[in-house]
Amino acid sequence: MNYTSGQIVDGIVTGIQPYGAFVFVDPDTSGLIHISELSESYVRDIQLFLNVGDHIKVKILDVDGNHKQLRLSLKALNPPSFRKDRKQQGSASRLPVSKIGFSSLADKLDEWIEKAKKELQND
């Protein structure tokens, strides 16, 4: 068995259980994709992602040479979701208003408030 963590391999789904999918990699090596390694989002039913007989590419997370088994991931091959990207960028939204380009609005705010007050008085 000449596999290493981080390697991408081809496999065939040979079985599905509530906790994950078994994958044939070669005649001497098999692997498991745990349900948590299918998608970033919650997986209720593995068969919405995989079926027995599917030919897939997976990333090796861990190698157990003694048992000739691999711990595999399908989600590690997919780019991060938009939600995850937004979460990482979230700290930018906490910058002071003047740092992210709203200073021109802040400059006009007092003028607009005074104008609105005058309009209300005239009504």
N, C-alpha and C positions, 0 to 999 in steps of 0.2 A: 504494500500500500504506500504510494508515494504522493499523498495529498497533504496540503498545508493550509492553515487558517488563512482566510482571505482569498483563496483560489476560487474561481468560478468554474463549475462543472455542469455537464449535461446529465440528466437523469430521467427516469420514468417512474411515475407515481404507481406504486404497487398495492397500497392499502391506505384506507382512511379510518381514523378513529376519532372520537370526540376531542381528543387532546392534540391531534396532529396528523401529519401524512407521512407515510413511509415511502422512501425513494430508493430505487435500484440505481446504483452508479456504475458498478462493474460486477462481474461474477463473484468477486470476493468481498465487495464493499457495498454497504447500504447506509442509509441515513434517515434521519427524522427531521421534519420541519415542524417544530412545535407551533401550536395554534397562534401563539404570540408573535411568531416570526413570519406570518402570512401578510399582514397589513399593519399600517400605523393605526388604523381605526379598529373598533371593536369587531371581532369576527364571531358571529352567532353560529354560522353553518359553514364548515370548511368546504363543502361541496359547491358553494357559491364561488369559490376560488379555484378549486382543483377537483379533478375526477380521476378515478383509477384509469391508467393507460395514457394519461397526459405526458407528453415529452416537454420537459421544462429545463430552464437554466436556474441554478441556485448558487448561492455563495456559501462557502464552508466557514462556519464560525469556530468549530472545534473539531479535533481529530482524536479519536480513541483508538490507538493502534493495537491495543490488546484485544479488543473485540471487533476490530475492523468496521467501526461505525463512525459516522460523521454527524455532527450537529449542523443543520443547514438552515438557511434563511432565504426566503423569497423577497421579503420587504427590503432587505439590504441592497437589492439590485435596483430598486425604484428610487427616483429622486425624491427628496423631501417634499411633503405636501405644501400647498400654499399656506395652510393654517400653521404649520410648523415654522415656515419662513417668517410669517408675520409675528409669531411669538418671539422669535429671536430678534426681530427688529423693534419689538415693543419698547425697548428702553429709549429709542429715539423720540417717541411720542411724549416722553416726560421732560424733554428739554424746555427751557424757558421759551415763551412765545417769540421773543425777539430773536432767538437763535435759529428759528426755522422759517423765517420769512413773513411773519405777520406784523412786523413793526409798522408797516404803512397803515394797517387797519387800526392799530393801537394809537397812532398819531392822530387819526381822524375821529376817534371815538368820542372825545369830549365835544368836538364841534357838532357831531351828529346828535348827541344827547341834548345839547342846547337848542338845536334846530327843532327837535321833536317836542321839547318843552314849549317853545314858542307857538308851534302849530297847535298843541293842545290848549293853550291859553286862548288862541284865536277862535277855537271852536265853540 
